[in-house]
Amino acid sequence: VQLQASGGGLVQAGGSLTLSCAASQSINAIGWYRQAPGQQREWVATIFGTTTVVEPSVKGRFTISRDDAKNTVYLQMNSLKPEDTATYYCSTDQWRNGVRYEYWGQGTLVTVSS
């Protein structure tokens, strides 16, 4: 499984960005994570099937969605704040023969200026 994250960039506080995570195959569950400089990676949102779960601190501002025809998951980010500045990663996992495999995209940098 290969994941390609894109869509990051520089945006002013209050602005919006949409991140994309293109998968090399159909995947049921994909999550978005982020890692700010000097911080640990944290979970942001997950979509599995048509069910979405969003971390409380971004709920109401971030929306995760998918386009199965394109094997792509999106993270729509609105009302961005400087504290949203981070490298954003998408990830999925698969179980094969009782072994869990994790797959990560390369990350896309989001910088929110104040």
DSSP file (Angstrom, degrees, kcal/mol; ACC not computed):
  #  RESIDUE AA STRUCTURE BP1 BP2  ACC     N-H-->O    O-->H-N    N-H-->O    O-->H-N    TCO  KAPPA ALPHA  PHI   PSI    X-CA   Y-CA   Z-CA
    1    1 A V              0   0    0      0, 0.0     2,-0.4     0, 0.0   103,-0.1   0.000 360.0 360.0 360.0 131.4    0.0    0.0    0.0
    2    2 A Q        -     0   0    0    101,-0.1    22,-1.9     2,-0.0     2,-0.4  -0.970 360.0-164.4-121.3 137.7    1.3    3.4   -0.9
    3    3 A L  E     -A   23   0A   0     -2,-0.4     2,-0.5   101,-0.4   103,-0.4  -0.970   1.8-165.2-121.7 134.5   -0.1    6.7    0.4
    4    4 A Q  E     -A   22   0A   0     18,-2.3    18,-2.7    -2,-0.4     2,-0.3  -0.946   7.4-164.6-123.2 109.5    0.6   10.1   -1.2
    5    5 A A  E     +A   21   0A   0     -2,-0.5     2,-0.3    16,-0.2    16,-0.2  -0.719  20.4 153.1 -93.3 143.1   -0.3   13.1    0.9
    6    6 A S  E     +A   20   0A   0     14,-2.3    14,-2.7    -2,-0.3   102,-0.1  -0.955  29.9  78.4-155.7 171.8   -0.5   16.5   -0.7
    7    7 A G        +     0   0    0     -2,-0.3    11,-0.3     1,-0.3    -1,-0.1   0.350  57.0 135.2 106.5  -5.1   -2.2   19.9   -0.4
    8    8 A G        +     0   0    0     12,-0.1     2,-0.3    80,-0.1    -1,-0.3  -0.150  20.6 125.9 -69.8 171.0   -0.2   21.6    2.4
    9    9 A G  E     -e  110   0B   0    100,-0.7   102,-2.8    99,-0.1     2,-0.5  -0.986  58.5 -53.0 167.6-169.2    1.1   25.1    2.2
   10   10 A L  E     +e  111   0B   0     -2,-0.3     2,-0.3   100,-0.2   102,-0.2  -0.851  54.0 165.3-100.3 129.4    1.2   28.5    3.8
   11   11 A V  E     -e  112   0B   0    100,-2.7   102,-2.4    -2,-0.5     2,-0.1  -0.989  34.6-112.4-143.2 150.1   -2.0   30.1    4.8
   12   12 A Q  E >   -e  113   0B   0     -2,-0.3     3,-2.3   100,-0.2    68,-0.2  -0.463  50.3 -82.6 -78.7 154.9   -3.1   32.9    7.1
   13   13 A A  T 3  S+     0   0    0    100,-2.5    68,-0.2     1,-0.3    -1,-0.1  -0.292 120.2  30.3 -54.7 137.5   -4.9   32.3   10.3
   14   14 A G  T 3  S+     0   0    0     66,-3.2    65,-0.6     1,-0.3    -1,-0.3   0.259  99.7 115.2  92.3 -11.3   -8.6   32.0    9.6
   15   15 A G    <   -     0   0    0     -3,-2.3    65,-2.4    65,-0.2     2,-0.3  -0.082  57.9-122.2 -83.4-174.2   -8.0   30.5    6.1
   16   16 A S        +     0   0    0     62,-0.2     2,-0.3    63,-0.2    62,-0.2  -0.930  21.3 178.8-132.7 152.2   -8.6   27.1    4.7
   17   17 A L  E     - B   0  77A   0     60,-2.1    60,-3.3    -2,-0.3     2,-0.5  -0.982  16.7-146.8-145.3 151.5   -6.7   24.2    3.1
   18   18 A T  E     - B   0  76A   0     -2,-0.3     2,-0.3   -11,-0.3    58,-0.2  -0.979  14.4-158.8-121.9 120.4   -7.7   20.8    1.8
   19   19 A L  E     - B   0  75A   0     56,-2.6    56,-2.3    -2,-0.5     2,-0.4  -0.699   6.1-154.3 -93.5 148.2   -5.3   18.0    2.1
   20   20 A S  E     -AB   6  74A   0    -14,-2.7   -14,-2.3    -2,-0.3     2,-0.4  -0.944  10.2-166.1-122.5 145.3   -5.5   14.9    0.0
   21   21 A C  E     -AB   5  73A   0     52,-2.3    52,-2.3    -2,-0.4     2,-0.5  -0.925  11.7-164.2-129.9 106.1   -4.3   11.4    0.6
   22   22 A A  E     -AB   4  72A   0    -18,-2.7   -18,-2.3    -2,-0.4     2,-0.3  -0.799   7.3-156.0 -95.1 126.5   -4.2    9.2   -2.5
   23   23 A A  E     -A    3   0A   0     48,-3.2   -20,-0.2    -2,-0.5     4,-0.0  -0.725  21.1-133.3-102.4 151.3   -4.0    5.5   -1.9
   24   24 A S  S    S+     0   0    0    -22,-1.9     2,-0.3    -2,-0.3   -21,-0.1   0.576  91.0  13.8 -78.4  -8.4   -2.6    3.0   -4.4
   25   25 A Q  S    S-     0   0    0    -23,-0.3     2,-0.2    46,-0.2    -2,-0.1  -0.963 100.7 -68.7-155.5 169.7   -5.6    0.7   -3.7
   26   26 A S        -     0   0    0     -2,-0.3     2,-0.4    43,-0.0    -2,-0.1  -0.463  52.4-176.7 -66.3 130.6   -9.0    0.8   -2.1
   27   27 A I        -     0   0    0     -2,-0.2    22,-0.1     1,-0.1     3,-0.1  -0.996  23.8-154.7-134.1 135.0   -8.8    1.1    1.6
   28   28 A N  S    S+     0   0    0     -2,-0.4    21,-2.0     1,-0.2     2,-0.5   0.910  81.0  33.8 -75.6 -42.7  -11.6    1.1    4.2
   29   29 A A  E     +F   48   0B   0     19,-0.2     2,-0.4    64,-0.2    64,-0.4  -0.957  60.7 166.6-124.7 128.4   -9.9    3.1    6.9
   30   30 A I  E     -F   47   0B   0     17,-2.2    17,-2.5    -2,-0.5     2,-0.3  -0.999  14.3-159.9-136.2 139.6   -7.5    6.0    6.7
   31   31 A G  E     -FG  46  91B   0     60,-3.0    60,-2.4    -2,-0.4     2,-0.4  -0.870  10.5-139.9-118.3 153.3   -6.4    8.4    9.4
   32   32 A W  E     +FG  45  90B   0     13,-3.5    12,-3.0    -2,-0.3    13,-1.6  -0.918  24.6 175.9-107.7 138.9   -4.9   11.8    9.4
   33   33 A Y  E     -FG  43  89B   0     56,-3.1    56,-2.8    -2,-0.4     2,-0.3  -0.877  10.9-155.7-132.1 164.2   -2.2   12.7   11.9
   34   34 A R  E     -FG  42  88B   0      8,-2.7     8,-3.2    -2,-0.3     2,-0.4  -0.995   6.5-161.4-144.4 153.6    0.0   15.7   12.5
   35   35 A Q  E     - G   0  87B   0     52,-2.2    52,-2.3    -2,-0.3     6,-0.2  -0.943   9.7-158.0-137.9 114.2    3.3   16.5   14.1
   36   36 A A    >   -     0   0    0      4,-0.5     3,-2.5    -2,-0.4    50,-0.2  -0.529  45.6 -75.8 -83.9 156.6    4.3   20.0   15.1
   37   37 A P  T 3  S+     0   0    0      0, 0.0    -1,-0.1     0, 0.0     3,-0.1  -0.284 119.5   4.6 -54.5 127.4    7.9   20.9   15.5
   38   38 A G  T 3  S+     0   0    0      1,-0.3     2,-0.3    -3,-0.1    -2,-0.0   0.530 113.8 104.7  76.4   5.3    9.3   19.4   18.7
   39   39 A Q  S <  S-     0   0    0     -3,-2.5    -1,-0.3     1,-0.0     2,-0.2  -0.741  74.5-102.7-116.1 163.6    6.0   17.7   19.4
   40   40 A Q        -     0   0    0     -2,-0.3    -4,-0.5     1,-0.1     2,-0.2  -0.489  47.3 -93.2 -79.3 155.6    4.8   14.1   19.3
   41   41 A R        -     0   0    0     -6,-0.2     2,-0.4    -2,-0.2    -6,-0.2  -0.472  48.3-164.7 -66.9 137.2    2.7   13.0   16.4
   42   42 A E  E     -F   34   0B   0     -8,-3.2    -8,-2.7    -2,-0.2     2,-0.2  -0.941  21.1-109.2-129.6 150.7   -1.0   13.2   17.2
   43   43 A W  E     +F   33   0B   0     -2,-0.4   -10,-0.3   -10,-0.2     3,-0.1  -0.507  32.1 172.8 -75.9 142.7   -4.1   11.8   15.7
   44   44 A V  E     -     0   0B   0    -12,-3.0    11,-3.2     1,-0.4     2,-0.3   0.736  57.5 -22.2-115.6 -50.3   -6.5   14.3   13.9
   45   45 A A  E     -FH  32  54B   0    -13,-1.6   -13,-3.5     9,-0.2    -1,-0.4  -0.991  47.9-156.6-163.3 156.3   -9.2   12.3   12.2
   46   46 A T  E     -FH  31  53B   0      7,-2.6     7,-2.5    -2,-0.3     2,-0.4  -0.997   1.0-163.5-140.3 144.0  -10.2    8.9   10.8
   47   47 A I  E     +FH  30  52B   0    -17,-2.5   -17,-2.2    -2,-0.3     2,-0.4  -0.996   9.8 175.5-125.5 128.6  -12.6    7.7    8.2
   48   48 A F  E >   -FH  29  51B   0      3,-2.7     3,-2.2    -2,-0.4     2,-0.4  -0.964  69.6 -40.0-133.7 118.7  -13.7    4.1    8.0
   49   49 A G  T 3  S-     0   0    0    -21,-2.0   -22,-0.0    -2,-0.4    17,-0.0  -0.562 124.3 -31.0  63.4-123.6  -16.3    3.3    5.5
   50   50 A T  T 3  S+     0   0    0     -2,-0.4     2,-0.4    -3,-0.1    -1,-0.3   0.317 116.9 104.8-105.0   6.0  -18.7    6.2    5.8
   51   51 A T  E <   -H   48   0B   0     -3,-2.2    -3,-2.7     2,-0.0     2,-0.4  -0.737  51.1-167.6 -91.9 133.3  -18.0    6.7    9.5
   52   52 A T  E     -H   47   0B   0     -2,-0.4     2,-0.4    -5,-0.2    -5,-0.2  -0.933   9.6-172.6-121.9 145.3  -15.9    9.7   10.5
   53   53 A V  E     -H   46   0B   0     -7,-2.5    -7,-2.6    -2,-0.4     2,-0.4  -1.000   7.9-168.9-135.3 133.6  -14.2   10.5   13.8
   54   54 A V  E     -H   45   0B   0     -2,-0.4    -9,-0.2    -9,-0.2     5,-0.1  -0.963  31.1-104.8-128.1 139.8  -12.5   13.8   14.5
   55   55 A E    >>  -     0   0    0    -11,-3.2     3,-2.0    -2,-0.4     4,-0.9  -0.378  35.6-121.4 -60.9 135.5  -10.3   14.9   17.4
   56   56 A P  G >4 S+     0   0    0      0, 0.0     3,-0.5     0, 0.0    -1,-0.1   0.799 107.1  61.2 -53.5 -34.6  -12.3   17.2   19.6
   57   57 A S  G 34 S+     0   0    0      1,-0.2    -2,-0.1     3,-0.0   -13,-0.0   0.710 115.4  33.2 -70.6 -16.7   -9.9   20.1   19.4
   58   58 A V  G X> S+     0   0    0     -3,-2.0     4,-2.6   -14,-0.2     3,-2.2   0.401  86.8 125.8-114.3  -1.3  -10.5   20.4   15.6
   59   59 A K  B << S+c   62   0A   0     -4,-0.9     4,-0.1    -3,-0.5    -4,-0.0  -0.359  76.7  23.8 -61.8 135.7  -14.1   19.3   15.5
   60   60 A G  T 34 S+     0   0    0      2,-0.6    -1,-0.3    -2,-0.0     3,-0.1   0.169 125.1  54.7  92.0 -18.0  -16.2   21.8   13.7
   61   61 A R  T <4 S+     0   0    0     -3,-2.2    17,-2.4     1,-0.2     2,-0.4   0.695 102.8  52.2-112.5 -35.1  -13.2   23.1   11.8
   62   62 A F  E  <  -cD  59  77A   0     -4,-2.6    -2,-0.6    15,-0.2     2,-0.4  -0.852  61.1-172.3-108.8 140.3  -11.8   20.0   10.2
   63   63 A T  E     - D   0  76A   0     13,-2.5    13,-3.1    -2,-0.4     2,-0.4  -0.998   8.9-154.7-131.9 131.3  -13.8   17.5    8.0
   64   64 A I  E     + D   0  75A   0     -2,-0.4     2,-0.3    11,-0.2    11,-0.2  -0.869  25.4 157.2-105.0 139.0  -12.6   14.2    6.7
   65   65 A S  E     - D   0  74A   0      9,-1.9     9,-2.8    -2,-0.4     2,-0.3  -0.904  23.2-139.4-149.9 175.5  -14.2   12.7    3.6
   66   66 A R  E     - D   0  73A   0     -2,-0.3     2,-0.4     7,-0.3     7,-0.2  -0.978  12.5-155.8-144.5 154.7  -13.4   10.3    0.8
   67   67 A D  E > > - D   0  72A   0      5,-3.0     5,-1.9    -2,-0.3     3,-1.4  -0.887  13.3-172.0-126.6  98.5  -13.8    9.7   -2.9
   68   68 A D  G > 5S+     0   0    0     -2,-0.4     3,-0.6     1,-0.3    -1,-0.1   0.782  82.4  64.2 -65.9 -27.1  -13.7    6.0   -3.4
   69   69 A A  G 3 5S+     0   0    0      1,-0.2    -1,-0.3    -3,-0.1   -43,-0.0   0.793 114.5  33.4 -65.0 -25.8  -13.6    6.3   -7.2
   70   70 A K  G < 5S-     0   0    0     -3,-1.4    -1,-0.2     2,-0.2   -47,-0.2   0.352 104.6-126.1-108.2   3.0  -10.2    8.0   -6.7
   71   71 A N  T < 5 +     0   0    0     -3,-0.6   -48,-3.2    -4,-0.5     2,-0.4   0.908  67.5 137.1  49.4  44.0   -9.1    6.0   -3.7
   72   72 A T  E   < -BD  22  67A   0     -5,-1.9    -5,-3.0   -50,-0.2     2,-0.4  -0.963  43.7-161.0-128.8 137.7   -8.5    9.4   -2.0
   73   73 A V  E     -BD  21  66A   0    -52,-2.3   -52,-2.3    -2,-0.4     2,-0.3  -0.932  15.1-155.1-114.7 140.9   -9.3   10.8    1.4
   74   74 A Y  E     -BD  20  65A   0     -9,-2.8    -9,-1.9    -2,-0.4     2,-0.5  -0.827  13.4-157.2-116.8 152.4   -9.5   14.5    2.1
   75   75 A L  E     -BD  19  64A   0    -56,-2.3   -56,-2.6    -2,-0.3     2,-0.6  -0.909  13.5-161.5-126.9 104.0   -9.0   16.6    5.1
   76   76 A Q  E     -BD  18  63A   0    -13,-3.1   -13,-2.5    -2,-0.5     2,-0.6  -0.754   9.4-167.1 -85.9 122.3  -10.8   19.9    4.8
   77   77 A M  E     +BD  17  62A   0    -60,-3.3   -60,-2.1    -2,-0.6     2,-0.3  -0.947   9.7 174.9-118.7 117.7   -9.4   22.4    7.3
   78   78 A N        +     0   0    0    -17,-2.4   -62,-0.2    -2,-0.6   -63,-0.2  -0.743  59.7  23.0-115.6 165.0  -11.2   25.6    7.9
   79   79 A S  S    S-     0   0    0    -65,-0.6    -1,-0.2    -2,-0.3   -63,-0.2   0.901  84.7-159.4  48.6  49.1  -10.7   28.5   10.4
   80   80 A L        -     0   0    0    -65,-2.4   -66,-3.2    -3,-0.2   -65,-0.2  -0.253   7.8-158.0 -65.1 146.1   -7.0   27.5   10.6
   81   81 A K    >   -     0   0    0    -68,-0.2     3,-2.4    -3,-0.1     4,-0.3  -0.847  31.6-109.8-120.3 156.1   -5.0   28.6   13.7
   82   82 A P  G >  S+     0   0    0      0, 0.0     3,-1.8     0, 0.0    30,-0.4   0.843 118.0  63.0 -54.4 -32.9   -1.3   29.0   14.1
   83   83 A E  G 3  S+     0   0    0      1,-0.3   -47,-0.1   -47,-0.0    -3,-0.0   0.568  88.9  69.4 -72.7  -5.6   -1.4   26.0   16.4
   84   84 A D  G <  S+     0   0    0     -3,-2.4    -1,-0.3     2,-0.0     2,-0.2   0.530  70.8 121.2 -82.8  -6.7   -2.5   23.9   13.5
   85   85 A T    <   +     0   0    0     -3,-1.8     2,-0.3    -4,-0.3    26,-0.2  -0.400  40.7 108.0 -59.8 123.9    0.9   24.4   12.0
   86   86 A A  E    S- I   0 110B   0     24,-1.9    24,-2.9    -2,-0.2     2,-0.6  -0.967  74.9 -84.3-178.2 167.9    2.4   20.9   11.5
   87   87 A T  E     -GI  35 109B   0    -52,-2.3   -52,-2.2    -2,-0.3     2,-0.4  -0.875  47.2-146.3 -90.3 128.1    3.3   18.2    9.1
   88   88 A Y  E     -GI  34 108B   0     20,-3.0    20,-2.2    -2,-0.6     2,-0.4  -0.811  16.9-173.1-102.5 134.1    0.2   16.2    8.3
   89   89 A Y  E     -G   33   0B   0    -56,-2.8   -56,-3.1    -2,-0.4     2,-0.4  -0.928  14.4-147.2-124.4 146.6    0.4   12.5    7.5
   90   90 A C  E     +G   32   0B   0     -2,-0.4    15,-2.7   -58,-0.2     2,-0.3  -0.876  24.4 178.3-109.2 152.6   -2.1   10.0    6.4
   91   91 A S  E     +GJ  31 104B   0    -60,-2.4   -60,-3.0    -2,-0.4     2,-0.3  -0.992  14.8 177.3-151.9 151.8   -1.9    6.4    7.5
   92   92 A T  E     - J   0 103B   0     11,-2.0    11,-3.0    -2,-0.3     2,-0.3  -0.947  13.6-148.6-145.7 167.3   -3.6    3.1    7.3
   93   93 A D  E     - J   0 102B   0    -64,-0.4     2,-0.4    -2,-0.3     9,-0.2  -0.975   5.1-163.3-139.0 158.3   -3.0   -0.4    8.5
   94   94 A Q  E     - J   0 101B   0      7,-2.4     7,-3.5    -2,-0.3     2,-0.5  -0.988  13.8-138.8-138.1 146.6   -3.7   -3.9    7.3
   95   95 A W  E     + J   0 100B   0     -2,-0.4     2,-0.4     5,-0.2     5,-0.2  -0.921  24.2 172.5-106.5 128.7   -3.7   -7.3    9.0
   96   96 A R  E >  S- J   0  99B   0      3,-2.8     3,-1.9    -2,-0.5    -2,-0.0  -0.975  70.8 -16.7-137.1 123.1   -2.2  -10.2    7.1
   97   97 A N  T 3  S-     0   0    0     -2,-0.4     3,-0.1     1,-0.3    -1,-0.1   0.864 128.5 -52.1  53.2  39.6   -1.7  -13.6    8.7
   98   98 A G  T 3  S+     0   0    0      1,-0.2     2,-0.5     0, 0.0    -1,-0.3   0.538 115.3 115.2  79.3   5.7   -2.1  -12.1   12.2
   99   99 A V  E <   -J   96   0B   0     -3,-1.9    -3,-2.8     2,-0.0     2,-0.5  -0.927  59.1-139.1-113.6 133.4    0.5   -9.4   11.6
  100  100 A R  E     -J   95   0B   0     -2,-0.5     2,-0.5    -5,-0.2    -5,-0.2  -0.777  15.9-164.8 -93.5 128.3   -0.4   -5.7   11.5
  101  101 A Y  E     -J   94   0B   0     -7,-3.5    -7,-2.4    -2,-0.5     2,-0.4  -0.945   4.4-154.2-113.7 131.6    1.3   -3.6    8.9
  102  102 A E  E     -J   93   0B   0     -2,-0.5     2,-0.4    -9,-0.2    -9,-0.2  -0.834   7.0-166.1-103.3 141.0    1.2    0.2    9.1
  103  103 A Y  E     -J   92   0B   0    -11,-3.0   -11,-2.0    -2,-0.4     2,-0.4  -0.990   5.1-171.6-128.4 136.9    1.5    2.4    6.1
  104  104 A W  E     -J   91   0B   0     -2,-0.4  -101,-0.4   -13,-0.2   -13,-0.2  -0.965  19.2-130.5-128.9 141.9    2.3    6.2    6.1
  105  105 A G        -     0   0    0    -15,-2.7  -101,-0.2    -2,-0.4     3,-0.1  -0.296  37.9-103.1 -75.3 173.8    2.3    8.9    3.5
  106  106 A Q        -     0   0    0   -103,-0.4   -17,-0.1     1,-0.1  -102,-0.1   0.590  60.7-112.7 -81.7  -9.9    5.3   11.1    3.3
  107  107 A G        -     0   0    0    -17,-0.1     2,-0.4     1,-0.1   -18,-0.2   0.179  18.3-130.5  92.8 146.4    3.6   14.1    5.0
  108  108 A T  E     - I   0  88B   0    -20,-2.2   -20,-3.0  -102,-0.1     2,-0.4  -0.997  22.4-124.7-136.4 131.7    2.6   17.5    3.8
  109  109 A L  E     - I   0  87B   0     -2,-0.4  -100,-0.7   -22,-0.2     2,-0.5  -0.589  20.9-169.9 -85.6 129.6    3.6   20.7    5.7
  110  110 A V  E     -eI   9  86B   0    -24,-2.9   -24,-1.9    -2,-0.4     2,-0.5  -0.979   3.9-174.2-115.5 123.6    0.9   23.1    6.8
  111  111 A T  E     -e   10   0B   0   -102,-2.8  -100,-2.7    -2,-0.5     2,-0.6  -0.977   4.5-166.9-121.8 122.3    2.0   26.5    8.0
  112  112 A V  E     -e   11   0B   0     -2,-0.5     2,-0.3   -30,-0.4  -100,-0.2  -0.934  10.2-154.1-111.5 117.6   -0.5   28.9    9.5
  113  113 A S  E      e   12   0B   0   -102,-2.4  -100,-2.5    -2,-0.6    -2,-0.0  -0.644 360.0 360.0 -92.2 148.0    0.7   32.4   10.0
  114  114 A S              0   0    0     -2,-0.3    -1,-0.1  -102,-0.2  -102,-0.1   0.449 360.0 360.0 -89.4 360.0   -0.8   34.8   12.5
